[in-house]
Amino acid sequence: MTTIRFIFLFLSIALYSCGQKSIKHKINPEAVRLNNKIIPLVPFTDNPDSCRKALLFLDSATTIDRNDFLAYNNKLMFLYGLKQYNKAIKTVDEMLRLRPNAHDLYTMKGSFYERIGDTVSSKKCFQKSLAICDKVLDTMMKTNRDYMMFVIDKSVNMIMLGDSAKANNILQTLYDNQPDDSVFDNPNDSVFDNADKKFILSFMHKSKAELLQPKPDTTESVSHPEK
């Protein structure tokens, strides 16, 4: 069975929300239990009944604990499966309440607005995300482990805002500056060669529509708190 990878091509990166202080959160054991109940349902995000069942668990988790960021994050894949984009936007707003400077959340919110045809609101979200990326990159060293991801996210926002040419130039420079991986003695390890370059290439010369297109896959990932 082919399942849908919730995270769009440009959001295949895990949520960072880097460099900010979120609300101090004490994990609620019951919320953890409810989050864990959705794990068997993750491979079935293309099944409406499975999505609705998972959302019942997650709605209960966020009712118990309004600061359960992971539960909100988990909700998104099932809301996406049901194409309930308005509810997804409200869920992202709850996540932004907890992490107001998370540039990736603004990009995600913008993508949902795009899907309901609200290009005015989506533009504001992409602009907000781009502004955060630029502010971070202004002071971030290129040797920082997050530098590549912020540059990619910046470029994606630019594409969504209609500046594809400049975005692709930025991605090309980033690509050219990545070292070639040639440290593997075992030929079977060659799949990992130039992983960063391959990842950057996956965003280059993509249209806005292509970035919004979900990528089919046979695996899913789900965030859940530690017990």
N, C-alpha and C positions, 0 to 999 in steps of 0.2 A: 504494500500500500504506500502510495506516495503521499507524504505529508508536507505541509507548508512550513517553511522556515519563517517564523514571524518577522524576524528582524530584516528590514530591507537591505539591499546590497550595501547602501551607504551606512547602514547602522549595524552591520555584522560585527562591528566592534562592540565589546561589552561596555555597558554604561560606566563612564568614568566618574563624572561629577568630581573631578580632581580639584585639588587646591582650595577646598572650602570646608568650613566647619558646619556639619549638619547638626540637627537637634540631637542632643544626647539621648540615646535610646536604650531602654532596658528591655531585653527580649521577653515577650510573654509566652510561656510554655504552650498555652492553648492555641495561640496564633501559629506557633511553630507546627503543632500537630495538624492544624487545618491546612497550612501551606504544604505540608508533606503529603496530604491526601490527594493533591492534584498530580503528583508525579506519574501515576499510571495513565493519566488522561492526556499527557503531553503529546504522545504520538498520534493523537486523534483530534488535532485542532481543525481538521477539515470535516469533523462530525458535529453538527449543531447540538445534539443532545449531550455529547461529551463536554463541549464548551460551556453549555448552560450549567451542567453539574459542577464543573470546576469553578465557575464564577460564584455559585452558591457558597462553596467552601471559602473562597477568597473574600467575598463580601462579608462573611461572618468574621473572618480574620481581621479585616479592617474596621469592623464595628467594635470588636474587642480592643483593638489597638490601632488608633488613627495614625500612629507614626510608623506603621509597619511598611517601610519603603519597599521591601522585597515582595510583599503581597501585592502592592499596587503594580510593581513591575511585572509580576506574574500574570496579573489580570490582563495586561495589554495583549498578550498573544492570543488569548481566548476571545477578547473583544474584537480583535482583528479577524479572527476566524469567523466570527458572526457578522463581520462588516458593520459593527456598531461603532462607527467612527466618532460620533458625538460623545458617546460615553467614554471612549478612549481619550478624547481631549480632556474631559473632566478628570479622568484618572491621572493624566500627565500633570494637570494643575495641582493635584494632591501631592505628586512627587516633587513638583517645583516649590510647593509650600515647605517641604522638608529640605530641598537643595536648590535654592533660588538662583544660584549661579552656574547651574549645570548646563553648559552649552548644548550638549547632545540631546537633552530633553526638549529644548526649544526647536531643534531640528526635527525631532520626532513629532512634536506638536504641529509643526508646520506641514509635515507630510500628511498628517490626518486632515488638516484643513484643506489641503490640496484634493484629497479624496472626496470631500463633500462640496468641492467647487468654490470654496471661500478663499480666493486668491489674495484678497486684501489682507486677511488675517494671517495667511501663510507667509506672505512677504514680511510682515512685521516679525514673525517668529524667526525666519531665516536671517533677517537683519540683526535681530537680538543675538542669535547664536554667533554670527560672524563677528559682531562687536566684541563678544567675550573672547572668542578665539584670537582676534587681533591683539587684544589687551594682554592676554597670556603670552602670546608669541613675542610681543615687544620686549619682554624681559626674560624669556626662556632661552637657555643655552641649547645649541643644536645637538649637544651631547646628551641632553635630557632624554630619558627613555620614552617620554610621552610626546616628544617633539614631532615625530613623524605622524602620529595620530592626530595631533592638533592641526598640522598642515593639511592633512587629508580632509578633516572635518571642515576646515576653512574653505578648501576648494569645492567641496560638495555644496556648501551654502552658496558659494558664488555661482555654481552651475544652476542651482535652484532659483537664483535671482537673475539668471539670464546672461551671466558673464562667463560663458564656457571657454572662450579663447584664453582669457587671462588665467582661469583656473587650470587649464591644461598645461599652460606654460609653467605654472607653479609646480604642478605634479611632475612634469618632465624634469625640472631642475632637481626636485626631491629624488626622483628615480635615478638620475645621473650621479647623484652624490652618495648613493648607497653602495657599499663595498660588495664585491662579488664574494660569495661563499664558496670556498674550495678547500675545505678542511676535512672532508670526509674520505676515509680510506675505504669504507665499505660501499660498493656501488648501490646497494639497496637503500643507503641513506641519501641518495641524490635527490629524492623527492623534496628534501628540505633545502636544497641549494637555492640561493637567491630568493628566499621566502619573502623578504621585505619587498624586493623588486616586483615579484609576482603579485603581491598584495596591492602595491601602488598601481600596477598595470590594470588591475580589476576596476579601478575607478576612472582611468584615463579614457578620454574620447567617448564618454557615456552621455547620452542625452538626459534631460530631466525625466522623461518618461521611463527610460531604462533604469534610472536610479530608484524610481518609485515602484518598479516592478518587483514583486516578491520572487525570491529565488527558490525553485523546487529543490528539495533535498529529502534524504531518507532518515535524517536524524534531527532531533530537537534538543534544545538545551533549556533548562529551567533553573531559575534562581530560587534557592531556598535556604533558610537560616540553619546554622549548625544547631544540633540538639544540645 
